[in-house]
Amino acid sequence: MNVYQKLQRAWTRQNSLLCVGLDPDAARIPSHLIQLPDSYFEFCRRIVDATAPFACAFKPQAAHFAAVGKESELAQLMGYIKQSYPQHLLILDAKRGDIGSTASYYAQEAYERFGADVVTLNPYLGYESVAPFLEYKDKGVVLLCRTSNADSDWLQNDRQDETPVYQRVAQRVLQWNEAGQCMLVAGATYPEELGVIRGLVGHMPLLVPGIGAQGGDLAAVMQHGADEQGTGLLISSSRGILYAGNDTAFADAAAQAAAQLQGEINSFRKL
């Protein structure tokens, strides 16, 4: 089964386009957990268990673990998700981008050490930086295209040659996608441009950050980004779900936030 098939099954099985981002922050982990030796794993595990019924994918953020020496807990979390929720797509959000042996080692890290189905990459070094990941035929990549942050405009929307950079990225990634392994990041804060990307890449799945704290318009995202089956998107939410509550009932609050967002997304789908 390739990643497109797994994602399609997850969309159908879970009746959801929601991707739960797992971005643990020590300053916001509830006080009854932060003193545990494996506090990051325990916090994220409980979020995963609570939100799994409402999500089709999970997206742990590598830097949030690595910055505080918690890579072993990231590996533990990835293994837990793979074992407990094998039907969900598992995305390692690492935004790697290098060439040669370094890229090969990054691919080994993502797929062999952490067991990711998909890893996020920066495409601006070209095909050489992506090719080692595509050698894993049952795995996938999500390439940055039109990101949700405001300052991305200076490069991604540059129009010196009439065609913005983000559109050229989408067109190039489409060329790389011979085996159905590629996806693109398209931010919710630019819904019309998301629609342009959809028109360029057809049914290629799009990972959509920016709903919630960044102010993305869900209705506009669904209007411009969903395909004719009402799928095609992984709509990512992190802080709005992770930190919906901050006491011993934090997991229940996360479940309620995930269920609410799943319902809102589905209200705009062609089911």
ChimeraX commands (.cxc) that place a marker at each C-alpha (Angstrom):
marker #1 position 0.00,0.00,0.00 radius 0.5
marker #1 position 1.43,3.39,-0.95 radius 0.5
marker #1 position 0.84,6.60,0.99 radius 0.5
marker #1 position -1.94,7.80,-1.31 radius 0.5
marker #1 position -3.87,4.58,-0.74 radius 0.5
marker #1 position -3.31,4.77,3.01 radius 0.5
marker #1 position -4.47,8.38,3.11 radius 0.5
marker #1 position -7.56,7.62,1.03 radius 0.5
marker #1 position -8.48,4.81,3.41 radius 0.5
marker #1 position -7.91,7.08,6.40 radius 0.5
marker #1 position -10.15,9.79,4.94 radius 0.5
marker #1 position -12.89,7.22,4.35 radius 0.5
marker #1 position -12.53,5.17,7.51 radius 0.5
marker #1 position -12.32,8.15,9.83 radius 0.5
marker #1 position -14.74,10.39,7.88 radius 0.5
marker #1 position -12.21,13.12,8.58 radius 0.5
marker #1 position -9.70,15.44,6.92 radius 0.5
marker #1 position -8.26,16.52,10.28 radius 0.5
marker #1 position -4.53,16.20,10.97 radius 0.5
marker #1 position -3.62,16.71,14.64 radius 0.5
marker #1 position -0.26,18.41,15.05 radius 0.5
marker #1 position 1.76,17.29,18.06 radius 0.5
marker #1 position 3.91,20.28,19.07 radius 0.5
marker #1 position 4.58,19.85,22.81 radius 0.5
marker #1 position 5.77,22.90,24.73 radius 0.5
marker #1 position 7.05,22.42,28.30 radius 0.5
marker #1 position 5.57,25.76,29.34 radius 0.5
marker #1 position 2.07,24.55,28.38 radius 0.5
marker #1 position 2.11,20.88,29.37 radius 0.5
marker #1 position -0.19,20.44,32.41 radius 0.5
marker #1 position 1.65,20.62,35.71 radius 0.5
marker #1 position 0.67,17.09,36.79 radius 0.5
marker #1 position 2.57,15.69,33.77 radius 0.5
marker #1 position 5.57,17.95,33.34 radius 0.5
marker #1 position 7.48,16.36,36.24 radius 0.5
marker #1 position 7.32,12.89,34.69 radius 0.5
marker #1 position 10.57,11.67,33.09 radius 0.5
marker #1 position 8.69,11.00,29.84 radius 0.5
marker #1 position 6.40,14.02,30.06 radius 0.5
marker #1 position 6.43,14.81,26.34 radius 0.5
marker #1 position 5.49,11.29,25.40 radius 0.5
marker #1 position 2.77,11.05,28.05 radius 0.5
marker #1 position 1.24,14.37,27.09 radius 0.5
marker #1 position 1.18,13.53,23.39 radius 0.5
marker #1 position 0.04,9.95,23.94 radius 0.5
marker #1 position -3.02,11.12,25.82 radius 0.5
marker #1 position -3.77,13.69,23.12 radius 0.5
marker #1 position -3.47,10.97,20.47 radius 0.5
marker #1 position -5.78,8.59,22.32 radius 0.5
marker #1 position -8.35,11.33,22.86 radius 0.5
marker #1 position -8.36,12.70,19.32 radius 0.5
marker #1 position -7.86,9.54,17.24 radius 0.5
marker #1 position -11.61,9.04,16.63 radius 0.5
marker #1 position -11.83,12.46,14.97 radius 0.5
marker #1 position -8.57,12.57,12.96 radius 0.5
marker #1 position -7.13,10.88,9.90 radius 0.5
marker #1 position -3.49,11.80,10.58 radius 0.5
marker #1 position -1.02,12.80,13.27 radius 0.5
marker #1 position 1.93,15.14,12.74 radius 0.5
marker #1 position 4.61,15.22,15.45 radius 0.5
marker #1 position 6.94,18.22,15.12 radius 0.5
marker #1 position 10.56,17.07,15.39 radius 0.5
marker #1 position 12.09,20.34,16.64 radius 0.5
marker #1 position 9.81,20.49,19.67 radius 0.5
marker #1 position 11.36,17.23,20.86 radius 0.5
marker #1 position 14.94,17.69,19.64 radius 0.5
marker #1 position 15.40,21.15,21.16 radius 0.5
marker #1 position 15.07,19.71,24.66 radius 0.5
marker #1 position 16.80,16.37,24.07 radius 0.5
marker #1 position 13.56,14.40,23.77 radius 0.5
marker #1 position 14.27,12.54,20.52 radius 0.5
marker #1 position 13.85,9.20,22.28 radius 0.5
marker #1 position 10.35,10.26,23.34 radius 0.5
marker #1 position 9.61,11.27,19.75 radius 0.5
marker #1 position 10.63,7.79,18.62 radius 0.5
marker #1 position 8.50,6.30,21.41 radius 0.5
marker #1 position 5.51,8.40,20.33 radius 0.5
marker #1 position 5.90,7.53,16.66 radius 0.5
marker #1 position 6.10,3.84,17.56 radius 0.5
marker #1 position 3.02,4.13,19.76 radius 0.5
marker #1 position 0.97,5.73,17.00 radius 0.5
marker #1 position 2.12,3.16,14.43 radius 0.5
marker #1 position 1.16,0.29,16.73 radius 0.5
marker #1 position -2.05,1.67,18.21 radius 0.5
marker #1 position -3.46,3.60,15.24 radius 0.5
marker #1 position -1.99,2.00,12.09 radius 0.5
marker #1 position -4.91,3.28,10.01 radius 0.5
marker #1 position -3.89,6.92,10.59 radius 0.5
marker #1 position -1.29,8.62,8.39 radius 0.5
marker #1 position 1.82,9.44,10.42 radius 0.5
marker #1 position 3.67,12.58,9.30 radius 0.5
marker #1 position 7.04,13.62,10.72 radius 0.5
marker #1 position 7.16,17.42,10.52 radius 0.5
marker #1 position 10.90,18.00,10.12 radius 0.5
marker #1 position 11.18,20.26,7.02 radius 0.5
marker #1 position 14.46,18.68,5.98 radius 0.5
marker #1 position 16.34,19.92,2.93 radius 0.5
marker #1 position 19.86,18.89,1.93 radius 0.5
marker #1 position 21.69,16.89,-0.74 radius 0.5
marker #1 position 23.93,13.85,-1.07 radius 0.5
marker #1 position 24.61,11.57,1.86 radius 0.5
marker #1 position 23.01,14.04,4.29 radius 0.5
marker #1 position 19.68,13.76,2.51 radius 0.5
marker #1 position 19.99,9.97,2.55 radius 0.5
marker #1 position 20.58,10.01,6.29 radius 0.5
marker #1 position 17.62,12.32,6.81 radius 0.5
marker #1 position 15.46,9.84,4.89 radius 0.5
marker #1 position 16.80,7.00,7.01 radius 0.5
marker #1 position 16.05,9.00,10.16 radius 0.5
marker #1 position 12.47,9.74,9.13 radius 0.5
marker #1 position 11.47,6.35,7.79 radius 0.5
marker #1 position 13.67,3.85,9.60 radius 0.5
marker #1 position 14.40,5.43,12.96 radius 0.5
marker #1 position 11.05,7.18,13.48 radius 0.5
marker #1 position 8.81,5.03,11.27 radius 0.5
marker #1 position 7.07,7.94,9.55 radius 0.5
marker #1 position 4.74,7.36,6.61 radius 0.5
marker #1 position 5.50,10.86,5.34 radius 0.5
marker #1 position 8.06,13.58,6.13 radius 0.5
marker #1 position 7.92,17.31,5.40 radius 0.5
marker #1 position 10.71,18.66,3.17 radius 0.5
marker #1 position 11.97,21.98,1.86 radius 0.5
marker #1 position 12.21,21.68,-1.97 radius 0.5
marker #1 position 14.43,24.68,-2.65 radius 0.5
marker #1 position 17.59,22.60,-3.19 radius 0.5
marker #1 position 15.85,20.79,-6.03 radius 0.5
marker #1 position 15.33,17.16,-6.93 radius 0.5
marker #1 position 18.66,16.05,-5.46 radius 0.5
marker #1 position 17.34,16.83,-2.00 radius 0.5
marker #1 position 14.13,14.85,-2.53 radius 0.5
marker #1 position 15.32,11.81,-4.49 radius 0.5
marker #1 position 16.70,9.83,-1.48 radius 0.5
marker #1 position 13.27,10.02,0.16 radius 0.5
marker #1 position 11.47,8.84,-2.97 radius 0.5
marker #1 position 13.62,5.71,-3.00 radius 0.5
marker #1 position 11.36,4.47,-0.17 radius 0.5
marker #1 position 8.51,3.51,-2.50 radius 0.5
marker #1 position 5.89,2.96,0.21 radius 0.5
marker #1 position 6.66,6.30,1.87 radius 0.5
marker #1 position 5.79,9.89,1.01 radius 0.5
marker #1 position 6.97,13.49,1.21 radius 0.5
marker #1 position 5.18,16.79,1.84 radius 0.5
marker #1 position 6.99,19.66,0.14 radius 0.5
marker #1 position 6.69,23.30,1.17 radius 0.5
marker #1 position 4.87,25.23,-1.54 radius 0.5
marker #1 position 2.76,28.15,-0.24 radius 0.5
marker #1 position 3.27,28.34,3.49 radius 0.5
marker #1 position 0.90,30.10,5.86 radius 0.5
marker #1 position 3.32,32.60,7.43 radius 0.5
marker #1 position 3.10,36.23,6.31 radius 0.5
marker #1 position 6.76,36.79,5.42 radius 0.5
marker #1 position 6.73,33.89,2.94 radius 0.5
marker #1 position 5.52,36.36,0.30 radius 0.5
marker #1 position 8.99,37.76,-0.41 radius 0.5
marker #1 position 10.01,34.53,-2.14 radius 0.5
marker #1 position 7.01,32.29,-2.65 radius 0.5
marker #1 position 4.91,34.99,-4.32 radius 0.5
marker #1 position 7.78,36.59,-6.24 radius 0.5
marker #1 position 6.57,37.46,-9.74 radius 0.5
marker #1 position 9.69,38.69,-11.50 radius 0.5
marker #1 position 9.11,36.19,-14.32 radius 0.5
marker #1 position 5.29,36.46,-14.23 radius 0.5
marker #1 position 4.84,33.01,-12.65 radius 0.5
marker #1 position 5.10,33.10,-8.83 radius 0.5
marker #1 position 7.67,30.81,-7.24 radius 0.5
marker #1 position 5.03,28.79,-5.39 radius 0.5
marker #1 position 3.38,27.88,-8.70 radius 0.5
marker #1 position 6.69,26.81,-10.18 radius 0.5
marker #1 position 7.30,24.64,-7.10 radius 0.5
marker #1 position 3.89,22.99,-7.57 radius 0.5
marker #1 position 4.58,22.33,-11.24 radius 0.5
marker #1 position 8.03,20.89,-10.54 radius 0.5
marker #1 position 6.80,18.62,-7.74 radius 0.5
marker #1 position 4.11,17.31,-10.07 radius 0.5
marker #1 position 6.93,16.18,-12.36 radius 0.5
marker #1 position 8.61,14.39,-9.48 radius 0.5
marker #1 position 5.42,12.57,-8.49 radius 0.5
marker #1 position 5.74,9.58,-10.82 radius 0.5
marker #1 position 4.95,7.01,-8.11 radius 0.5
marker #1 position 2.28,8.93,-6.18 radius 0.5
marker #1 position 4.46,9.87,-3.20 radius 0.5
marker #1 position 4.33,13.68,-3.17 radius 0.5
marker #1 position 2.11,16.14,-1.35 radius 0.5
marker #1 position 2.33,19.92,-0.92 radius 0.5
marker #1 position 1.98,22.38,1.94 radius 0.5
marker #1 position -0.59,25.06,1.05 radius 0.5
marker #1 position -1.49,27.45,3.84 radius 0.5
marker #1 position -5.06,28.24,4.84 radius 0.5
marker #1 position -4.18,31.93,5.01 radius 0.5
marker #1 position -3.98,32.07,1.19 radius 0.5
marker #1 position -7.11,30.18,0.09 radius 0.5
marker #1 position -7.30,31.53,-3.45 radius 0.5
marker #1 position -3.69,30.58,-4.07 radius 0.5
marker #1 position -4.48,27.19,-2.56 radius 0.5
marker #1 position -7.09,26.90,-5.31 radius 0.5
marker #1 position -4.48,27.77,-7.93 radius 0.5
marker #1 position -2.29,24.97,-6.57 radius 0.5
marker #1 position -5.21,22.54,-6.71 radius 0.5
marker #1 position -5.72,23.46,-10.35 radius 0.5
marker #1 position -2.04,22.83,-11.11 radius 0.5
marker #1 position -1.59,19.48,-9.33 radius 0.5
marker #1 position -4.99,17.81,-9.73 radius 0.5
marker #1 position -5.63,15.20,-7.04 radius 0.5
marker #1 position -2.30,15.56,-5.23 radius 0.5
marker #1 position -3.03,15.79,-1.47 radius 0.5
marker #1 position -2.41,19.14,0.20 radius 0.5
marker #1 position -1.38,19.62,3.83 radius 0.5
marker #1 position -3.08,22.82,5.04 radius 0.5
marker #1 position -1.77,24.61,8.14 radius 0.5
marker #1 position -3.07,27.96,9.33 radius 0.5
marker #1 position -6.61,27.17,10.54 radius 0.5
marker #1 position -7.20,28.49,14.03 radius 0.5
marker #1 position -4.43,30.58,15.63 radius 0.5
marker #1 position -3.21,31.92,12.26 radius 0.5
marker #1 position -6.71,32.93,11.17 radius 0.5
marker #1 position -7.26,30.79,8.10 radius 0.5
marker #1 position -10.82,30.71,6.71 radius 0.5
marker #1 position -12.06,27.11,6.75 radius 0.5
marker #1 position -14.96,27.73,4.38 radius 0.5
marker #1 position -12.62,29.33,1.83 radius 0.5
marker #1 position -10.11,26.50,2.21 radius 0.5
marker #1 position -12.75,23.90,1.49 radius 0.5
marker #1 position -14.17,25.90,-1.42 radius 0.5
marker #1 position -10.81,26.34,-3.12 radius 0.5
marker #1 position -8.88,23.27,-2.00 radius 0.5
marker #1 position -11.15,20.23,-1.70 radius 0.5
marker #1 position -11.42,17.93,-4.69 radius 0.5
marker #1 position -14.69,16.76,-6.22 radius 0.5
marker #1 position -14.90,13.90,-3.70 radius 0.5
marker #1 position -14.73,16.36,-0.82 radius 0.5
marker #1 position -11.25,15.14,0.13 radius 0.5
marker #1 position -7.76,16.01,-1.10 radius 0.5
marker #1 position -6.82,17.91,2.07 radius 0.5
marker #1 position -5.12,17.30,5.39 radius 0.5
marker #1 position -6.24,20.24,7.52 radius 0.5
marker #1 position -3.76,20.63,10.34 radius 0.5
marker #1 position -4.47,21.97,13.80 radius 0.5
marker #1 position -1.97,21.95,16.64 radius 0.5
marker #1 position -2.31,24.54,19.40 radius 0.5
marker #1 position -6.09,24.82,19.14 radius 0.5
marker #1 position -6.39,21.14,20.02 radius 0.5
marker #1 position -3.32,20.49,22.18 radius 0.5
marker #1 position -4.00,23.36,24.54 radius 0.5
marker #1 position -7.79,23.47,24.53 radius 0.5
marker #1 position -7.49,22.63,28.24 radius 0.5
marker #1 position -4.65,22.92,30.75 radius 0.5
marker #1 position -5.70,20.86,33.74 radius 0.5
marker #1 position -6.22,17.17,34.44 radius 0.5
marker #1 position -9.06,17.14,31.90 radius 0.5
marker #1 position -6.82,18.44,29.08 radius 0.5
marker #1 position -7.32,15.31,26.96 radius 0.5
marker #1 position -11.10,15.59,27.15 radius 0.5
marker #1 position -10.84,19.24,26.08 radius 0.5
marker #1 position -8.60,18.22,23.18 radius 0.5
marker #1 position -11.13,15.59,22.11 radius 0.5
marker #1 position -13.93,18.17,22.16 radius 0.5
marker #1 position -11.87,20.62,20.10 radius 0.5
marker #1 position -10.96,17.92,17.58 radius 0.5
marker #1 position -14.55,16.73,17.29 radius 0.5
marker #1 position -15.75,20.29,16.77 radius 0.5
marker #1 position -13.20,20.98,14.04 radius 0.5
marker #1 position -13.91,17.66,12.33 radius 0.5
marker #1 position -17.60,18.57,12.31 radius 0.5
marker #1 position -16.92,22.04,10.91 radius 0.5
marker #1 position -14.76,20.61,8.15 radius 0.5
marker #1 position -17.33,17.98,7.26 radius 0.5
marker #1 position -20.07,20.62,7.08 radius 0.5
marker #1 position -18.29,22.02,4.00 radius 0.5
marker #1 position -17.60,18.66,2.35 radius 0.5
marker #1 position -19.52,17.05,-0.49 radius 0.5
marker #1 position -20.40,13.86,1.37 radius 0.5
marker link #1:1,2 radius 0.2
marker link #1:2,3 radius 0.2
marker link #1:3,4 radius 0.2
marker link #1:4,5 radius 0.2
marker link #1:5,6 radius 0.2
marker link #1:6,7 radius 0.2
marker link #1:7,8 radius 0.2
marker link #1:8,9 radius 0.2
marker link #1:9,10 radius 0.2
marker link #1:10,11 radius 0.2
marker link #1:11,12 radius 0.2
marker link #1:12,13 radius 0.2
marker link #1:13,14 radius 0.2
marker link #1:14,15 radius 0.2
marker link #1:15,16 radius 0.2
marker link #1:16,17 radius 0.2
marker link #1:17,18 radius 0.2
marker link #1:18,19 radius 0.2
marker link #1:19,20 radius 0.2
marker link #1:20,21 radius 0.2
marker link #1:21,22 radius 0.2
marker link #1:22,23 radius 0.2
marker link #1:23,24 radius 0.2
marker link #1:24,25 radius 0.2
marker link #1:25,26 radius 0.2
marker link #1:26,27 radius 0.2
marker link #1:27,28 radius 0.2
marker link #1:28,29 radius 0.2
marker link #1:29,30 radius 0.2
marker link #1:30,31 radius 0.2
marker link #1:31,32 radius 0.2
marker link #1:32,33 radius 0.2
marker link #1:33,34 radius 0.2
marker link #1:34,35 radius 0.2
marker link #1:35,36 radius 0.2
marker link #1:36,37 radius 0.2
marker link #1:37,38 radius 0.2
marker link #1:38,39 radius 0.2
marker link #1:39,40 radius 0.2
marker link #1:40,41 radius 0.2
marker link #1:41,42 radius 0.2
marker link #1:42,43 radius 0.2
marker link #1:43,44 radius 0.2
marker link #1:44,45 radius 0.2
marker link #1:45,46 radius 0.2
marker link #1:46,47 radius 0.2
marker link #1:47,48 radius 0.2
marker link #1:48,49 radius 0.2
marker link #1:49,50 radius 0.2
marker link #1:50,51 radius 0.2
marker link #1:51,52 radius 0.2
marker link #1:52,53 radius 0.2
marker link #1:53,54 radius 0.2
marker link #1:54,55 radius 0.2
marker link #1:55,56 radius 0.2
marker link #1:56,57 radius 0.2
marker link #1:57,58 radius 0.2
marker link #1:58,59 radius 0.2
marker link #1:59,60 radius 0.2
marker link #1:60,61 radius 0.2
marker link #1:61,62 radius 0.2
marker link #1:62,63 radius 0.2
marker link #1:63,64 radius 0.2
marker link #1:64,65 radius 0.2
marker link #1:65,66 radius 0.2
marker link #1:66,67 radius 0.2
marker link #1:67,68 radius 0.2
marker link #1:68,69 radius 0.2
marker link #1:69,70 radius 0.2
marker link #1:70,71 radius 0.2
marker link #1:71,72 radius 0.2
marker link #1:72,73 radius 0.2
marker link #1:73,74 radius 0.2
marker link #1:74,75 radius 0.2
marker link #1:75,76 radius 0.2
marker link #1:76,77 radius 0.2
marker link #1:77,78 radius 0.2
marker link #1:78,79 radius 0.2
marker link #1:79,80 radius 0.2
marker link #1:80,81 radius 0.2
marker link #1:81,82 radius 0.2
marker link #1:82,83 radius 0.2
marker link #1:83,84 radius 0.2
marker link #1:84,85 radius 0.2
marker link #1:85,86 radius 0.2
marker link #1:86,87 radius 0.2
marker link #1:87,88 radius 0.2
marker link #1:88,89 radius 0.2
marker link #1:89,90 radius 0.2
marker link #1:90,91 radius 0.2
marker link #1:91,92 radius 0.2
marker link #1:92,93 radius 0.2
marker link #1:93,94 radius 0.2
marker link #1:94,95 radius 0.2
marker link #1:95,96 radius 0.2
marker link #1:96,97 radius 0.2
marker link #1:97,98 radius 0.2
marker link #1:98,99 radius 0.2
marker link #1:99,100 radius 0.2
marker link #1:100,101 radius 0.2
marker link #1:101,102 radius 0.2
marker link #1:102,103 radius 0.2
marker link #1:103,104 radius 0.2
marker link #1:104,105 radius 0.2
marker link #1:105,106 radius 0.2
marker link #1:106,107 radius 0.2
marker link #1:107,108 radius 0.2
marker link #1:108,109 radius 0.2
marker link #1:109,110 radius 0.2
marker link #1:110,111 radius 0.2
marker link #1:111,112 radius 0.2
marker link #1:112,113 radius 0.2
marker link #1:113,114 radius 0.2
marker link #1:114,115 radius 0.2
marker link #1:115,116 radius 0.2
marker link #1:116,117 radius 0.2
marker link #1:117,118 radius 0.2
marker link #1:118,119 radius 0.2
marker link #1:119,120 radius 0.2
marker link #1:120,121 radius 0.2
marker link #1:121,122 radius 0.2
marker link #1:122,123 radius 0.2
marker link #1:123,124 radius 0.2
marker link #1:124,125 radius 0.2
marker link #1:125,126 radius 0.2
marker link #1:126,127 radius 0.2
marker link #1:127,128 radius 0.2
marker link #1:128,129 radius 0.2
marker link #1:129,130 radius 0.2
marker link #1:130,131 radius 0.2
marker link #1:131,132 radius 0.2
marker link #1:132,133 radius 0.2
marker link #1:133,134 radius 0.2
marker link #1:134,135 radius 0.2
marker link #1:135,136 radius 0.2
marker link #1:136,137 radius 0.2
marker link #1:137,138 radius 0.2
marker link #1:138,139 radius 0.2
marker link #1:139,140 radius 0.2
marker link #1:140,141 radius 0.2
marker link #1:141,142 radius 0.2
marker link #1:142,143 radius 0.2
marker link #1:143,144 radius 0.2
marker link #1:144,145 radius 0.2
marker link #1:145,146 radius 0.2
marker link #1:146,147 radius 0.2
marker link #1:147,148 radius 0.2
marker link #1:148,149 radius 0.2
marker link #1:149,150 radius 0.2
marker link #1:150,151 radius 0.2
marker link #1:151,152 radius 0.2
marker link #1:152,153 radius 0.2
marker link #1:153,154 radius 0.2
marker link #1:154,155 radius 0.2
marker link #1:155,156 radius 0.2
marker link #1:156,157 radius 0.2
marker link #1:157,158 radius 0.2
marker link #1:158,159 radius 0.2
marker link #1:159,160 radius 0.2
marker link #1:160,161 radius 0.2
marker link #1:161,162 radius 0.2
marker link #1:162,163 radius 0.2
marker link #1:163,164 radius 0.2
marker link #1:164,165 radius 0.2
marker link #1:165,166 radius 0.2
marker link #1:166,167 radius 0.2
marker link #1:167,168 radius 0.2
marker link #1:168,169 radius 0.2
marker link #1:169,170 radius 0.2
marker link #1:170,171 radius 0.2
marker link #1:171,172 radius 0.2
marker link #1:172,173 radius 0.2
marker link #1:173,174 radius 0.2
marker link #1:174,175 radius 0.2
marker link #1:175,176 radius 0.2
marker link #1:176,177 radius 0.2
marker link #1:177,178 radius 0.2
marker link #1:178,179 radius 0.2
marker link #1:179,180 radius 0.2
marker link #1:180,181 radius 0.2
marker link #1:181,182 radius 0.2
marker link #1:182,183 radius 0.2
marker link #1:183,184 radius 0.2
marker link #1:184,185 radius 0.2
marker link #1:185,186 radius 0.2
marker link #1:186,187 radius 0.2
marker link #1:187,188 radius 0.2
marker link #1:188,189 radius 0.2
marker link #1:189,190 radius 0.2
marker link #1:190,191 radius 0.2
marker link #1:191,192 radius 0.2
marker link #1:192,193 radius 0.2
marker link #1:193,194 radius 0.2
marker link #1:194,195 radius 0.2
marker link #1:195,196 radius 0.2
marker link #1:196,197 radius 0.2
marker link #1:197,198 radius 0.2
marker link #1:198,199 radius 0.2
marker link #1:199,200 radius 0.2
marker link #1:200,201 radius 0.2
marker link #1:201,202 radius 0.2
marker link #1:202,203 radius 0.2
marker link #1:203,204 radius 0.2
marker link #1:204,205 radius 0.2
marker link #1:205,206 radius 0.2
marker link #1:206,207 radius 0.2
marker link #1:207,208 radius 0.2
marker link #1:208,209 radius 0.2
marker link #1:209,210 radius 0.2
marker link #1:210,211 radius 0.2
marker link #1:211,212 radius 0.2
marker link #1:212,213 radius 0.2
marker link #1:213,214 radius 0.2
marker link #1:214,215 radius 0.2
marker link #1:215,216 radius 0.2
marker link #1:216,217 radius 0.2
marker link #1:217,218 radius 0.2
marker link #1:218,219 radius 0.2
marker link #1:219,220 radius 0.2
marker link #1:220,221 radius 0.2
marker link #1:221,222 radius 0.2
marker link #1:222,223 radius 0.2
marker link #1:223,224 radius 0.2
marker link #1:224,225 radius 0.2
marker link #1:225,226 radius 0.2
marker link #1:226,227 radius 0.2
marker link #1:227,228 radius 0.2
marker link #1:228,229 radius 0.2
marker link #1:229,230 radius 0.2
marker link #1:230,231 radius 0.2
marker link #1:231,232 radius 0.2
marker link #1:232,233 radius 0.2
marker link #1:233,234 radius 0.2
marker link #1:234,235 radius 0.2
marker link #1:235,236 radius 0.2
marker link #1:236,237 radius 0.2
marker link #1:237,238 radius 0.2
marker link #1:238,239 radius 0.2
marker link #1:239,240 radius 0.2
marker link #1:240,241 radius 0.2
marker link #1:241,242 radius 0.2
marker link #1:242,243 radius 0.2
marker link #1:243,244 radius 0.2
marker link #1:244,245 radius 0.2
marker link #1:245,246 radius 0.2
marker link #1:246,247 radius 0.2
marker link #1:247,248 radius 0.2
marker link #1:248,249 radius 0.2
marker link #1:249,250 radius 0.2
marker link #1:250,251 radius 0.2
marker link #1:251,252 radius 0.2
marker link #1:252,253 radius 0.2
marker link #1:253,254 radius 0.2
marker link #1:254,255 radius 0.2
marker link #1:255,256 radius 0.2
marker link #1:256,257 radius 0.2
marker link #1:257,258 radius 0.2
marker link #1:258,259 radius 0.2
marker link #1:259,260 radius 0.2
marker link #1:260,261 radius 0.2
marker link #1:261,262 radius 0.2
marker link #1:262,263 radius 0.2
marker link #1:263,264 radius 0.2
marker link #1:264,265 radius 0.2
marker link #1:265,266 radius 0.2
marker link #1:266,267 radius 0.2
marker link #1:267,268 radius 0.2
marker link #1:268,269 radius 0.2
marker link #1:269,270 radius 0.2
marker link #1:270,271 radius 0.2
view
